């Protein structure tokens, strides 16, 4: 399985995550950001993705369609500059107030760091066309996307990254055994689509960082996230403020947590 490739290295990077974004450093970690900065006044990518307002950079950004059994999921492929082989691939699951476009800034910045990505419309959102029995089941959707990733980047490690709803669905997909090398949960609710994440924790064998801001999501959700991290031998990463993909991009650049997610993927 992919998930067995990098457990030891992943543990080391998870330690960096906690060190860089722990409770004692949460304030400064949110305040300090570094690395490339995306332009804020265009030009923007035109055509099918014109409504996403994605800035033009050296990263490759292309619309595509993920097709699976009873699934047609609009997606965006993000590639490193100059056609270079990526060090890893991020498969990104969005939050309820967004679609495939919402990951754009983070995915472009990750691509500029050599990490490719694929974001897609989950069933019930954007222009997804889903005939599967349970549109809230992330597994067939993630599997369809992983098949496309395997065609495009067959040798690259793959990491699931989910924001809010997508974070919960990422945990569910990993618990169900989807074949990935790692996962990241950003502000995933403790219960989604009637599934208590604590109830599937025992099925997760590969740890992944779980980040949440208590000031934004509340003490109850923060406590549940910490308990999930403990149950899955994962690192709990408290941050000062923000929710979902707000935790990884700030003012057009990666936050320290965003940089650590990219580093975790490329380990």
N, C-alpha and C positions, 0 to 999 in steps of 0.2 A: 504493500500500500504506500501511496505517497506520504501519508502521515507519519510513517516510521523513519523517513529519511533524515530529518533534522531535529529530532527531539532534544538532543544534548545542546546543540547550538541554540535552539529556541529557548531553552531554559536560561542560557546566559544572556540572551537579548531581553528576555522577560525581566531579568534582574535589572538591566539597564533602564527598562521602562519604569520600574518602580522607583529606581534611584532618581530618574530624571523628572518624574511627575508624581512623586509621593505627596503625602499630606503636608509635610513640612515645606515642600518646595512648590506647592500648588499655585500660590499667587504669582511668584516670579516666573514659573513655567508658562503661565498664561500670558504674562506681560511681554516676555521675550520671544521673538520669532526671528528666524534667520533664513538665508538661502535665497534662491531666485524669487523675484516679485513679478506677479502677473500684471500686465497693463490694465488700467481701470477704464480707459476711454477708447478701447478698440485699437485696431480693427478687429471685428469678430468674424468667426467662421460663418460662411453663408450657406445657402442651399437648404437641405433637409434639416440641418441643425441650427438654422438661423434663429429660431425662437429660444435656443438654449443660452444665447449670449456668451459663447465660449471664445475667449481671446485667441487670436492667432499667435502661435509660438513655433519653435522648432519641433515640437512634439507632433506626431501624426495623430489626427483625430478623424475618424471615419464612421458614418452611420452604417449599421448592418442589421440583419434580421436573424435571430436565433429561432430555429425551427425544430420542434420535437414532436412527439406523439401528442396530437391535439393541443399543440402549443405554437403560437407565433408571437415572439417577444422582441419588440424593437430594442435595439442595443446600440452602444457606442464602443468602438474599439480605440484604445489609446496606446500609441506605440512610441518607444524611445526615438530620439532624433536620428536621421540618416540611416534608418533601417537597421540599426544595431540590434543584436540579439538581447532580449531583456534578461536581467538577472532573476526576475520572478514575475508572476502575473497576479494582479489583484482582481478578484471577482466581487463586485460591489452591489450590495443589496440596499435599496434606498428606504427612506422614511416616508411616513404617510403624507406629508406636505410636499412631496416631490415625486420625481420619476427619474429616468435614466440621466436627465440633464443635471440633476442636483449634485452629482459627484464630480462634475466637470472640472472645477478648479483644482480639487485635490488630485484627481486622476492625471491632469495635465502636469502638475508639479511632480507627481510621482514618476511620470514618464520622462520628465527632464532629468530625473535622478536615475534613469535606466530601468525602472520598474513599469512594465506594461499593465494595462487594465482593461476590463470589460464591465460596463455598467448596463443594466437592462431594466425594462419596465416589468415589475412584478404583476402577477395576475390581479386584475381589479384596478390597475393604475395605468396612467398614460394610455398608450394605444395597444396594450397587450390583448391578444385574442386567445382565450383559454377555454378549452372544452373539457379539461380534466375534471374528475369527479369532485375533488376538493381543491378549489382555487386557493385556499389558505395553506395548503401543503407545499412547503418550499422545496421538497426533495426532487420532484420531477422537473421543476423549473431550473434548479441549480444543476442537475445532471445534464440537462439540455445545453446549458451554457458551458459546462465543463467539456462537453463533446466538441464544441466550437473552439475552445481554448486549446484542446489537444491537437486539433487540425492546424491551428495557427502557430502555436508555440509548444511543440510536443515534449521538449526537454526541460522546460522551465518549471520550477516549483510554483505551486498555486496556493494562494491564501484567500479565504473568504473574509470580507470586511462588511459588517452590517451596521447601519445607523438607525437607532430607535427601533421601529418595527423591524427593520432589516437586521438589527442586532439580535433580536429575539429569534427571528427566522434563521439566522446564521447558527445560533446555538442548536436549534431544532434540527437543522440539516446535518450538522456535525454529529449530533447524538444519533441520528438515523444511519450514519455510516458513510456519508458521501466522501469520496476519495480525494482529500486535499492534504496539503502539507502544514497548514496552520489556519488560524481563524482569529478574528478580532471582533469584539462586541463593544460598540460605542452607544451607551445609554439605552440598551435594550430593556424594555419593560419586563418585569419578572413573570408576567402572565400575558400570553398573546394567543388569540384565536382559541381560547379555552384550554390552552396548554400551560401548565405551571412549569417553568424551566427547571425548578428544583426537582421535579419528578423525572426528568430525563438526564440529570447530571451523572448518574452512575454509568450511563452508556457512553460517556465521553472519555476517551483514553489519551488524547493529545491536548495539552493545556494551551490556552490562548488568552491574551490579555483582555481584561474586562474593565472598561473605563466609564466613569459616571461622575457627575457633579451633584453633590448632595444639595447645594444651595439652589440648583435648578430643578432637580427631579424629586427632592424630598428625602427625608431620613429613612423612611420605610423602604423606598426603592434602592437607596444606597446600601442599606443593610442587606437587602435581598441579593444585590449584586456581589457584595463581599462574601456572603454565604455561598453563592454559586461558584465564585472563584475558589473558595476553600474546598468545596465538594469536587471540583474538577482539577485540583492541584494547579490552578492558574494564578496569575498575579492580579491582584486587585489594584487598579490605578485610579485613585481619587484625583479629581481636578477641581479647580475653583469654581468655574461657571461654564455654561454652555450646554448644548444638547445635540446629540447625533453628530452630523458632519461639521457642526460648528466647532467641535473639539479639535479638528485636525487642520483647519485653515483659518487664518486670521489676517485681514487686510491684504489679501492677495498672496500670502506666502504660507508655507507650512508652519504650524505651531511646533513647539518641541515634541508634543505628543504625535503630531502628524509625521514629523521626521523619524520618530522612533517606530511608528507603524511601518514606514517605508523600509527602515533598517531591519526590522523584524522579518519582513517579507523577503528581503534580499540576502538574508543570513546564509 
